Amino acid sequence: MKLTKKEQANLKGLVDQIKQVESAIGQLELQKSNAIIALRSMMESLSGVKASLTEKYGDVSIDVATGNFK
């Protein structure tokens, strides 16, 4: 027994759509992973800058927009 051409086309279409969505999800997960790695690196850099500024100016509050501190 065999599927009709319409049934086979419908089944193949759905399977192809599922594969496309799975691939898109995989790409998004990779982008997410890369973004997390980049964020961690930026946070480490920020910690270093904060430490350097604290050493130079003491424990102050800095307005990032203006560069003024209290």
N, CA, C and O atoms as CSV, one atom per row, in Angstrom:
chain,resi,resn,atom,element,x,y,z
A,1,MET,N,N,0.848,-1.174,0.000
A,1,MET,CA,C,0.000,0.000,0.000
A,1,MET,C,C,0.891,1.233,0.000
A,1,MET,O,O,2.008,1.208,0.517
A,2,LYS,N,N,0.389,2.301,-0.580
A,2,LYS,CA,C,1.167,3.508,-0.740
A,2,LYS,C,C,0.277,4.727,-0.481
A,2,LYS,O,O,-0.930,4.699,-0.719
A,3,LEU,N,N,0.915,5.810,0.021
A,3,LEU,CA,C,0.180,7.058,0.230
A,3,LEU,C,C,-0.209,7.655,-1.117
A,3,LEU,O,O,0.436,7.415,-2.138
A,4,THR,N,N,-1.273,8.432,-1.087
A,4,THR,CA,C,-1.613,9.171,-2.300
A,4,THR,C,C,-0.585,10.282,-2.468
A,4,THR,O,O,0.114,10.642,-1.520
A,5,LYS,N,N,-0.498,10.816,-3.666
A,5,LYS,CA,C,0.462,11.900,-3.917
A,5,LYS,C,C,0.152,13.110,-3.036
A,5,LYS,O,O,1.067,13.786,-2.565
A,6,LYS,N,N,-1.119,13.381,-2.816
A,6,LYS,CA,C,-1.518,14.510,-1.982
A,6,LYS,C,C,-1.107,14.262,-0.525
A,6,LYS,O,O,-0.585,15.165,0.129
A,7,GLU,N,N,-1.334,13.064,-0.019
A,7,GLU,CA,C,-0.951,12.715,1.358
A,7,GLU,C,C,0.568,12.789,1.512
A,7,GLU,O,O,1.077,13.322,2.498
A,8,GLN,N,N,1.275,12.254,0.535
A,8,GLN,CA,C,2.731,12.261,0.589
A,8,GLN,C,C,3.264,13.694,0.550
A,8,GLN,O,O,4.192,14.032,1.285
A,9,ALA,N,N,2.681,14.532,-0.303
A,9,ALA,CA,C,3.102,15.928,-0.400
A,9,ALA,C,C,2.822,16.668,0.903
A,9,ALA,O,O,3.644,17.461,1.362
A,10,ASN,N,N,1.659,16.406,1.497
A,10,ASN,CA,C,1.291,17.038,2.766
A,10,ASN,C,C,2.267,16.614,3.863
A,10,ASN,O,O,2.751,17.455,4.620
A,11,LEU,N,N,2.553,15.331,3.952
A,11,LEU,CA,C,3.472,14.801,4.957
A,11,LEU,C,C,4.867,15.375,4.769
A,11,LEU,O,O,5.498,15.817,5.728
A,12,LYS,N,N,5.345,15.367,3.532
A,12,LYS,CA,C,6.684,15.894,3.243
A,12,LYS,C,C,6.749,17.381,3.582
A,12,LYS,O,O,7.743,17.846,4.138
A,13,GLY,N,N,5.701,18.127,3.252
A,13,GLY,CA,C,5.676,19.555,3.563
A,13,GLY,C,C,5.787,19.814,5.046
A,13,GLY,O,O,6.529,20.698,5.474
A,14,LEU,N,N,5.052,19.047,5.836
A,14,LEU,CA,C,5.103,19.224,7.295
A,14,LEU,C,C,6.473,18.852,7.852
A,14,LEU,O,O,7.016,19.565,8.696
A,15,VAL,N,N,7.030,17.743,7.386
A,15,VAL,CA,C,8.358,17.324,7.852
A,15,VAL,C,C,9.405,18.367,7.474
A,15,VAL,O,O,10.286,18.676,8.277
A,16,ASP,N,N,9.323,18.909,6.272
A,16,ASP,CA,C,10.265,19.954,5.847
A,16,ASP,C,C,10.132,21.202,6.707
A,16,ASP,O,O,11.138,21.809,7.075
A,17,GLN,N,N,8.905,21.590,7.031
A,17,GLN,CA,C,8.691,22.758,7.888
A,17,GLN,C,C,9.269,22.531,9.276
A,17,GLN,O,O,9.879,23.432,9.852
A,18,ILE,N,N,9.080,21.344,9.809
A,18,ILE,CA,C,9.626,21.019,11.129
A,18,ILE,C,C,11.143,21.109,11.102
A,18,ILE,O,O,11.749,21.653,12.026
A,19,LYS,N,N,11.759,20.583,10.055
A,19,LYS,CA,C,13.220,20.639,9.933
A,19,LYS,C,C,13.711,22.081,9.854
A,19,LYS,O,O,14.739,22.419,10.441
A,20,GLN,N,N,12.980,22.936,9.128
A,20,GLN,CA,C,13.360,24.345,9.032
A,20,GLN,C,C,13.278,25.028,10.388
A,20,GLN,O,O,14.169,25.794,10.755
A,21,VAL,N,N,12.221,24.756,11.127
A,21,VAL,CA,C,12.059,25.369,12.451
A,21,VAL,C,C,13.136,24.861,13.409
A,21,VAL,O,O,13.693,25.637,14.186
A,22,GLU,N,N,13.428,23.568,13.354
A,22,GLU,CA,C,14.491,23.011,14.199
A,22,GLU,C,C,15.832,23.656,13.868
A,22,GLU,O,O,16.618,23.955,14.768
A,23,SER,N,N,16.091,23.867,12.607
A,23,SER,CA,C,17.336,24.511,12.191
A,23,SER,C,C,17.380,25.953,12.691
A,23,SER,O,O,18.413,26.413,13.177
A,24,ALA,N,N,16.264,26.661,12.574
A,24,ALA,CA,C,16.197,28.047,13.054
A,24,ALA,C,C,16.433,28.106,14.560
A,24,ALA,O,O,17.131,28.992,15.051
A,25,ILE,N,N,15.851,27.162,15.284
A,25,ILE,CA,C,16.046,27.119,16.740
A,25,ILE,C,C,17.517,26.873,17.060
A,25,ILE,O,O,18.073,27.495,17.965
A,26,GLY,N,N,18.139,25.973,16.322
A,26,GLY,CA,C,19.561,25.704,16.526
A,26,GLY,C,C,20.408,26.949,16.289
A,26,GLY,O,O,21.331,27.229,17.054
A,27,GLN,N,N,20.099,27.690,15.241
A,27,GLN,CA,C,20.840,28.916,14.949
A,27,GLN,C,C,20.629,29.948,16.049
A,27,GLN,O,O,21.565,30.641,16.447
A,28,LEU,N,N,19.393,30.048,16.539
A,28,LEU,CA,C,19.115,30.996,17.623
A,28,LEU,C,C,19.850,30.606,18.901
A,28,LEU,O,O,20.353,31.471,19.618
A,29,GLU,N,N,19.913,29.314,19.186
A,29,GLU,CA,C,20.634,28.859,20.377
A,29,GLU,C,C,22.118,29.178,20.260
A,29,GLU,O,O,22.753,29.547,21.248
A,30,LEU,N,N,22.674,29.038,19.061
A,30,LEU,CA,C,24.077,29.369,18.846
A,30,LEU,C,C,24.299,30.868,19.037
A,30,LEU,O,O,25.276,31.280,19.662
A,31,GLN,N,N,23.394,31.678,18.499
A,31,GLN,CA,C,23.491,33.127,18.690
A,31,GLN,C,C,23.382,33.477,20.168
A,31,GLN,O,O,24.101,34.342,20.667
A,32,LYS,N,N,22.474,32.795,20.861
A,32,LYS,CA,C,22.295,33.038,22.292
A,32,LYS,C,C,23.578,32.705,23.043
A,32,LYS,O,O,24.021,33.473,23.897
A,33,SER,N,N,24.167,31.566,22.725
A,33,SER,CA,C,25.399,31.140,23.383
A,33,SER,C,C,26.517,32.150,23.135
A,33,SER,O,O,27.245,32.515,24.058
A,34,ASN,N,N,26.649,32.597,21.894
A,34,ASN,CA,C,27.682,33.586,21.567
A,34,ASN,C,C,27.427,34.906,22.281
A,34,ASN,O,O,28.369,35.561,22.727
A,35,ALA,N,N,26.163,35.302,22.394
A,35,ALA,CA,C,25.819,36.538,23.090
A,35,ALA,C,C,26.154,36.432,24.572
A,35,ALA,O,O,26.645,37.390,25.169
A,36,ILE,N,N,25.896,35.284,25.162
A,36,ILE,CA,C,26.208,35.083,26.586
A,36,ILE,C,C,27.713,35.167,26.809
A,36,ILE,O,O,28.171,35.777,27.775
A,37,ILE,N,N,28.481,34.551,25.908
A,37,ILE,CA,C,29.944,34.604,26.025
A,37,ILE,C,C,30.427,36.046,25.909
A,37,ILE,O,O,31.279,36.480,26.684
A,38,ALA,N,N,29.885,36.793,24.941
A,38,ALA,CA,C,30.270,38.201,24.764
A,38,ALA,C,C,29.896,39.024,25.989
A,38,ALA,O,O,30.671,39.868,26.437
A,39,LEU,N,N,28.703,38.776,26.529
A,39,LEU,CA,C,28.254,39.508,27.718
A,39,LEU,C,C,29.174,39.241,28.898
A,39,LEU,O,O,29.542,40.166,29.622
A,40,ARG,N,N,29.543,37.994,29.096
A,40,ARG,CA,C,30.454,37.669,30.206
A,40,ARG,C,C,31.776,38.404,30.056
A,40,ARG,O,O,32.325,38.918,31.030
A,41,SER,N,N,32.284,38.451,28.826
A,41,SER,CA,C,33.543,39.149,28.573
A,41,SER,C,C,33.413,40.638,28.884
A,41,SER,O,O,34.300,41.232,29.496
A,42,MET,N,N,32.299,41.234,28.455
A,42,MET,CA,C,32.068,42.657,28.731
A,42,MET,C,C,31.951,42.915,30.224
A,42,MET,O,O,32.460,43.917,30.727
A,43,MET,N,N,31.281,42.012,30.934
A,43,MET,CA,C,31.120,42.182,32.381
A,43,MET,C,C,32.468,42.073,33.086
A,43,MET,O,O,32.720,42.790,34.055
A,44,GLU,N,N,33.339,41.180,32.608
A,44,GLU,CA,C,34.681,41.073,33.177
A,44,GLU,C,C,35.463,42.359,32.920
A,44,GLU,O,O,36.172,42.846,33.801
A,45,SER,N,N,35.330,42.911,31.703
A,45,SER,CA,C,36.003,44.171,31.380
A,45,SER,C,C,35.488,45.293,32.266
A,45,SER,O,O,36.267,46.110,32.757
A,46,LEU,N,N,34.180,45.334,32.470
A,46,LEU,CA,C,33.586,46.359,33.328
A,46,LEU,C,C,34.100,46.232,34.755
A,46,LEU,O,O,34.383,47.240,35.402
A,47,SER,N,N,34.223,45.026,35.244
A,47,SER,CA,C,34.752,44.820,36.593
A,47,SER,C,C,36.171,45.354,36.699
A,47,SER,O,O,36.543,45.963,37.702
A,48,GLY,N,N,36.961,45.121,35.655
A,48,GLY,CA,C,38.329,45.631,35.646
A,48,GLY,C,C,38.374,47.145,35.647
A,48,GLY,O,O,39.173,47.749,36.362
A,49,VAL,N,N,37.519,47.757,34.849
A,49,VAL,CA,C,37.457,49.221,34.801
A,49,VAL,C,C,37.003,49.769,36.146
A,49,VAL,O,O,37.564,50.744,36.645
A,50,LYS,N,N,35.982,49.138,36.735
A,50,LYS,CA,C,35.506,49.581,38.058
A,50,LYS,C,C,36.620,49.498,39.097
A,50,LYS,O,O,36.798,50.411,39.903
A,51,ALA,N,N,37.362,48.402,39.070
A,51,ALA,CA,C,38.453,48.234,40.031
A,51,ALA,C,C,39.511,49.320,39.842
A,51,ALA,O,O,40.018,49.884,40.812
A,52,SER,N,N,39.834,49.602,38.596
A,52,SER,CA,C,40.823,50.634,38.287
A,52,SER,C,C,40.346,52.011,38.743
A,52,SER,O,O,41.113,52.782,39.319
A,53,LEU,N,N,39.073,52.314,38.480
A,53,LEU,CA,C,38.527,53.607,38.889
A,53,LEU,C,C,38.422,53.714,40.403
A,53,LEU,O,O,38.658,54.782,40.967
A,54,THR,N,N,38.074,52.625,41.061
A,54,THR,CA,C,37.988,52.631,42.524
A,54,THR,C,C,39.363,52.863,43.125
A,54,THR,O,O,39.502,53.574,44.120
A,55,GLU,N,N,40.384,52.260,42.516
A,55,GLU,CA,C,41.750,52.447,43.005
A,55,GLU,C,C,42.181,53.910,42.827
A,55,GLU,O,O,42.861,54.472,43.685
A,56,LYS,N,N,41.783,54.511,41.716
A,56,LYS,CA,C,42.200,55.879,41.419
A,56,LYS,C,C,41.383,56.921,42.184
A,56,LYS,O,O,41.949,57.878,42.712
A,57,TYR,N,N,40.032,56.744,42.251
A,57,TYR,CA,C,39.162,57.774,42.822
A,57,TYR,C,C,38.524,57.377,44.149
A,57,TYR,O,O,37.860,58.197,44.783
A,58,GLY,N,N,38.713,56.152,44.568
A,58,GLY,CA,C,38.077,55.683,45.786
A,58,GLY,C,C,36.686,55.143,45.470
A,58,GLY,O,O,36.295,55.016,44.310
A,59,ASP,N,N,35.965,54.834,46.514
A,59,ASP,CA,C,34.626,54.243,46.354
A,59,ASP,C,C,33.619,55.367,46.137
A,59,ASP,O,O,33.016,55.862,47.089
A,60,VAL,N,N,33.438,55.771,44.863
A,60,VAL,CA,C,32.540,56.869,44.523
A,60,VAL,C,C,31.438,56.378,43.599
A,60,VAL,O,O,31.521,55.297,43.015
A,61,SER,N,N,30.410,57.196,43.483
A,61,SER,CA,C,29.317,56.913,42.558
A,61,SER,C,C,29.561,57.722,41.287
A,61,SER,O,O,29.719,58.941,41.352
A,62,ILE,N,N,29.594,57.060,40.137
A,62,ILE,CA,C,29.906,57.735,38.877
A,62,ILE,C,C,28.671,57.771,37.987
A,62,ILE,O,O,27.998,56.760,37.789
A,63,ASP,N,N,28.385,58.966,37.450
A,63,ASP,CA,C,27.315,59.114,36.460
A,63,ASP,C,C,27.937,58.773,35.107
A,63,ASP,O,O,28.749,59.539,34.587
A,64,VAL,N,N,27.567,57.648,34.544
A,64,VAL,CA,C,28.167,57.168,33.306
A,64,VAL,C,C,27.922,58.142,32.162
A,64,VAL,O,O,28.785,58.298,31.298
A,65,ALA,N,N,26.775,58.795,32.135
A,65,ALA,CA,C,26.422,59.717,31.046
A,65,ALA,C,C,27.305,60.959,31.029
A,65,ALA,O,O,27.681,61.443,29.962
A,66,THR,N,N,27.639,61.480,32.226
A,66,THR,CA,C,28.380,62.744,32.293
A,66,THR,C,C,29.838,62.553,32.703
A,66,THR,O,O,30.672,63.413,32.420
A,67,GLY,N,N,30.150,61.465,33.352
A,67,GLY,CA,C,31.495,61.261,33.854
A,67,GLY,C,C,31.732,61.898,35.212
A,67,GLY,O,O,32.823,61.779,35.770
A,68,ASN,N,N,30.726,62.573,35.748
A,68,ASN,CA,C,30.835,63.194,37.071
A,68,ASN,C,C,30.697,62.127,38.152
A,68,ASN,O,O,30.021,61.116,37.969
A,69,PHE,N,N,31.348,62.374,39.273
A,69,PHE,CA,C,31.205,61.439,40.382
A,69,PHE,C,C,31.044,62.201,41.691
A,69,PHE,O,O,31.396,63.373,41.821
A,70,LYS,N,N,30.486,61.462,42.658
A,70,LYS,CA,C,30.237,62.030,43.980
A,70,LYS,C,C,31.096,61.333,44.998
A,70,LYS,O,O,31.040,61.662,46.183
